Amino acid sequence: MIDRIVVENFKSLRRVDLTLGRMNLFVGANASGKSNFLDLLRVLQGIGNGFTIGEILDGKPRSATNAVWDGIRGGSRLACFSDAGEDRGNGDVAIEVHGQGAVGPFQKWLTSRAERSGWALLVAFSPAAGCVTRERFEVDKVIYDTARIEDSSQKDPKDSVWCPVEGAQGWRVKLQRTRPALGQLARAGWRHGIGGAEDVEQLNRSADARGYYVDKSRGVARLLANIQPVEPELPMLRAYSQVGDVQRMGDRGENFAALVQTICQDGRTKDAYLSWLRQLRPEEIDDVGVRHGAMNEPLFVLRENGRDFPAAVLSDGTLRFAALAAAFFQPDMPDLITIEEIENGIHASRARLLLELLRSQAEAASTQVVATTHSAAVLDWLGEEDYQTTFVCKRDEETGESRICPLTEVPHFVDVVKKKPVSELLSEGWLEAAL
C-alpha cells in the first residue's frame, strides 16, 4: 500500500505532499488538478514496469513482447510545472513515494521481515532529456542513492553509471540513466559478481543482503506496476469478449463479459457481485451471467423479471456500475485501482451505493482506491473517518498551480461542517474559497 506521495514540478503540481489511506477521493472543479494526480500514479506504474522515462511519458508501441503503453496526457512536452506563460520544457520532476507491505517472490524465509518493513523511493528525472537525475531507495535503511555516484550530469543521457548497493559487500549495479533504477535492480538477480569478500562467511552475508535487496526491489516494482486504471468504455462493455475466462478486465473494460463469466463460476463470489447489482436496481434483477455467440464468445447479460437483457439494451449507468463492481471481484486484484468521475451515468440517489462499494470492497480485497468525483451527492455519505483522505483540489488562475489538501486541513472545515453538509460546501464553492 502507498502511504504517502510527495511530488514537485509535475504538470500543475508544483509541490504536493499527501498522506493516503485505503480509500481516497479527490473533489474539485474541472482542470483543478485531479486528473494530473492520476497521471502521477500512471508515471509510478511505468516506473514499476521498468520503462524508460521517454516511454513512460510519451508511450510505448506494441511489440512482439510488450503490449501498448499509453503515455500521460501531454507527454514529455507538458510534464514539467511552469508558471503561466513560461516554457514547460525545462526543469526536473521529483517524485517521492512511501509505502509498506511490498513482498517480492525471492527468499521466502525473509517474508515476515519484509511485510513489516516500510519503504521509500525517490525518482527525479528530466522530461526534456529523457533521463533520471537522482534516485534513492530504502527499506528500513538506504539500499542505493545515486547522489553518491560521481557527478555524471555532463555525460550523455544514454551513458550508464555504476551504483554501489549498500549492505551487499562490493556489489555494484550498472544503471542506464534513461531508465529508473528500481526495475533494473529488480532484474539484476545474481548476474553481478561480488567483489571484496575476504572469506566465505563474508561472501554469504553479502549474498544474503543482496538477495533481500533484490527481493524488496521486485516487490516494490510489482506493487507500482500493479496499478489498474478502471475507465470502462460503453462499446467495450457491450461487446462480446474475444477470450473465455480472464483473471482481470482491461483498463477500458476489455473482456468485461469474460470476467463476469469467471466471477460466476464461483457461487459465493457470484452471490456477492449480484448483491451489489441488486442494490442498484432493487426488485428487478434476478440473475447475472453471460450469453454465448457463434464462436462461444461471452456477452454480459442481466436477467430481470424472468427475461434476459443483453448488454446492448442495458442503460449506460447500469453497465458502468456493473463494470465498476466487477473490478472489485477480479481473481487477479491490483494493488491500487484508479477511477475517474465515479458518478458518471449513476443517478444521484445511488451515490451512497457507490461510496459503500468503494469503501467496503477496497477493504475486503485489500486494494487501495483513488477516485475522482464532481458529485456533491457522493460527499453527503462521507463519514468523519473519510475526511482525512478526501482531498479538495483548487488551481490558481494566475500561476496555474494546483493545491490539494484533505478536508481536515481546509481552514475552519471541522467547525463549518457541523452546520452545513459537505455537499452544500462544495456546491456553494465554500471549499475552494477556503483554500
N, C-alpha and C positions, 0 to 999 in steps of 0.2 A: 504494500500500500504506500502511496505517495503522501507524506505528511505535510510537506512544505515546498513551495516553489518560489524562488526569487529570480526575477528576470530584469535585465537592463537593456534598453535601446532596441527592443524588438517591436517593429511596427509602431502602434500608438502607445505601447507600454514602455514609457521612459524608465520607470523603476516601479515594480510591483512586488510586494512580499506578502504571500498568502499562506495561511495555515489551513489545510484541507481536512475534511472528515470523510466518512463513508459516503454520505450523500451531499452534493454541493450544487447549489442553484445560483445562477447568475441572472440578474434582472437589470433593466435599463433601457433607454431609448435606442432607436436604430443608430448604428455607427458609434456606439458608446465604448466599444472595446470587447464585447462579449465574444464575438467570433474570432477576434485576434487571440484571445486566450485559448480558444480551441485550436487555433493554428499553432500555438506554442506547444500544446500537447502533441500535435502532429509532428513537430520537429523532434520531440523526445522519442516518438515512435520510430522515426527514421534513424535516430542515434542508436536505439536498441537493435534495429535491423542491420546495423553496420554499414549504412550507406555513406557515400561521400557527402560533403557539405553541398556541393552543386546538385547532387541527386535529391537530397532532402528538400531543398528549396525550389528547384526547377522541375523536378520529376524524373522518372526513370522509365524508358520504354520497355515493352515486353521483350523478353529474350527467351532462349531455349531453357534457361534455368531460373528466370525470375518473372513474376507477374508484373503488371503495370503498377507503378507507384506514381500517384498524382502529387505534384509539388504543392506548396502552400499558395494561397491566393496572392497574386502579385509577384511571386517568385523572388529571386535574389535581389532584383532591382528595387523592390519596395520592402525589403526585410528589415532595414535599419530605421530606427526612430529619427525624426528630424523635426525641428521647429517649423512652423508654417513657412513655406517658400524656400526652405533650404534644400540642398541636394541630399537625397537619400542614399547615394551610392557609397558613401564613406563611413568609416567607423566600425566598431566591433559590437556584436551581440554577446551578452553573457547570460547563461542560464545555470542556476544552482538548484538542485533538487535533492530533497532529503526523504528517506523512506525507511521501511523496516520489512522484515519477513521475506526477503527475496532469497530463495534457496536454489542453488544450482544442482545439477544431477551428479556431480563428481564428489567422491569421498563422502559417502553417506554417513560414515561414523562421526562427521562433524555437523550433522543436520541440526541437532538440538542447539548447538552453539550458534549456528548461522541464523536460526529462527529468532534468537534473542538479540541478534546484532542489528544495530542501526547502521545506515549507510548514507553517504553524501557524495554527490557527483557535481563537479563544476566543469562546464564546457563553454569556452569563449571562442568565437570564430568571426572571421571577416567574410561577409556575404560577397563583397566585390572580388576578393582574391580567391574565394572558394577554399579557404584553408583554416585550420584550427590554430588559434594563437595562444591558448592556455588551457590546461586541463589538470584536474585534481580529483582523485578518487580515494575514498577512505571507508573502511569498515571497522569501526572502533578505533582504528589508527590509520595513518596515511599508507596507502599502497603505492600510488605513484603521484608525482607532482611535476609536471613538465616545466614549471618555473625554475627547477633546479638543473635543467639542461642548459648547456652553453647557448648563449644568445644565437638564435637562428633566424631572427626577424629579417635579415638581409638576404637569406637564401631563397632560392626558387621555391614556391609553394609545393612543387611536386617532389622536392627533396624529402628524404626520410631522416629521422633522428633516432638516436638510441636513448631509451629511457630506463633508468635503473628502477627495479621493483624492490621496495624496501621490505626488509624482513626475509627475503629469499636471497641467500648469500650469493653475490656475484651475478644474479640473474638480471639481464637487460633485455628489453623488448624493442625491436626495431619498428618505429611508428611512421606510417605515412601521414604527412601533415594535412592531406586533403580529407582524411577520414578520422572521426573521433576514435580515441584510443580504446574506449570500453569494449567495443566489438573486436578490436584487434587482440586485446589481452584475452578476451573470452575464447578466441580461436587459437591462441598461442599453444595451448596444450603443453606437450613435452618436447616440442621441436627445438627449443633453445637449450644449449648446454649450460651447466652451472660451473662458473669459474671461481677460483679462490678457496675451494673447500680443502681443508688441511687433512681431514681424516673422514672415515666412513660415517661416524656419528654426526659430524657437522654436515656432511652431504645429505644424510637422511633428514636432519632438521630443516635444511633448506628445501628439500623436495616436499616435505610436508607443508611448509609455508607456501611454496609455490602452488601446490595442489589446492590449498584453501583459497588463495587469491584468484586463481583461475576459476574455481567453483563459484565464488561470490561474484566475479565479473560476469560469468554466464547467467547467474540468477538475476542480477540487476538488468542485464541486457535483455533477457527474456521478459522480465516484468515490463520494461518500457516498450518492447516490441509488441507486447500483448495488450495493446490499447485498441479498442474497436469503436470507430465512429458508427453509430446507427443512424443512417439517413435514408429511411425507406422511401423509394420512389414508386408511385402507384403502378406504372406499367410493369415494373418488376414483380410487384405483389400480385398482379392479375395474370401473370404469365405462368405457363407450365414450367416446372423445373426441368432442367436438362440432365439431372442426375437423380439417383434414387435417394437413399438416406444420406444425410450430411450431419456433421457434428457442430457446424457453425454456419449461420447465414451470412451472405455477403453484406458489405457495408451499405449498399444501396437496396438491399432486400433481395439480392440474387439468391435463388434456391430457397425462398421462403416456404413454398409448399413442401419441398423435400425435408426441411427442418421440422415442419408440423408433422409430417409422416413419421419422422424419427421420434418426436415427442409422444405421439400417440401409441408407440409400441410399448411404452411403459405405463401401465394403468395408473399408478399413483401420480406420475408426472403429468399425464393427460388430465386427470381429475383436477389437479392444482391449476393447470393452464386454463381449463374450461371454466373453473370457478371465477377467474378474472374476466373472461369474456361474458359470462352471465351477469356480472355486476354492471357491465357496460350497457347491456340490454336485458333487464330483468323480465322474466316470464316469457321470453321469446326464444332463446337459444336452447335447443335440445341436445345438440352434439356438435363436435368439430372433427374434421377429418380431411381426406383428400379424395378426388376423383381422378381416375387414370385415363390418359389419352391412348391413341392408337399404338404408340411405342412404349406404353406403360409408364409414361412420364406423369408425375403427380401435379394436381391443381388444387388449390385451397378451396374448401367447401365448408359452409355452416349449415346445419340443419335447424330450421325454425318452424315450429308448429307442424312438424311432420313432413316438411318439404325441404329438399336440398337447394341451397342457393350458392352457386359457384362464385369465385372471386370477381368475375366480370360484372356481376349485377349487384354486388355489395357496395355500400356507401364508402366514400373516401375515408371518413372518420373511423368506421368500423374496421376497415382493412389496416389503417395505420396503427390503431390501438392493438389489433391482433398481432402485428409485426413487432411492436414495442414489447408487448407481453411475452412473445415467443423468444425474444432476445435474452430474457432472464431465465429461460428454461433450456438453453443450449447445452448439450452434453459437454462441449468444449467451451467453458465460460472464460471470457477475457478477464484480465486483472482490473481493467478500467474501461467503462463504457461512456462515450460522449453522445449526447442527444441535443440537437439544436431545435429550439422552439417546440418544446414537448406538447404544447396545446394545439398544434396545427390539426384542424379537422375535428377536434373534440369539443363537444358542447360544454359551456361554462359549468353546467350542473354536474359534470363529471370531473371537475378539477380535483376534487378530493380523491377520487379513484386514481387519478394519475399520480398524485403525490404519494398515496399509500403504496402503489405499485413500485415506485422508485425506492421508497424508504424500506419497505419490508423485504422486497426481493434482493435489493443490494445487500442487506444484512444476511439474508438466508444463503445467498450464493457467494458471500464474501467477495463481492465485486464492487469496486468503487465507482460512483456515478458522478459525472459532471454534466449538467444540463443547463440550457438557457431557456428563458421564457419572457414573453411580453404580457402574460395574462395576470391581471390583478386578482382574478378569482383564485388562482393557484395559491397566492400568498395568504389568503384567508385561512387556509388549512395548515399553515405552519405552526409548529409548537415552539415554545421558548427554546427547546433544545436545538431547534433548527436555525435559530437566528445567527449563531456563530459561523455557520457555513452557508449562509445565504448572502451573496455578495451584490452590492449595488455598484453599477458601472456608470461613470459620467466622463464625458470628453470635453476638454477645454476648447472652446471655439477658436481662440486666438493661437494657441500653441499646438493644438492637435493632440495633446497628451491625455491619455485615459487614466482616470483614478478609479481604483477598485478597492472597496473595503467591505468588511462584513457588517451586517445590520447592527451588531453590538457596538461597533466603533463609529457609527453615524452619530454626530453630536445630538444629544437630547433624545435619541430614539427611544431608549428604555423608558423614559417618562412619558413621552408623547404617545407611544403605542398602547398605554393603559387607557387612553381617552379615545383613540381612533384606531380602527383596524388597519393592518398593514396595506390592504388593498386600496384604501382611500388615500393613504400617504403616497402610494405610488401613482395613483390616477391623478391626484392633485399636483403632482410634481414636487411634493414636500421633500421626498428622499433625496432627489437630485439637488434641490436648492440647499439642503442642509450640508451637502458636501462642498 
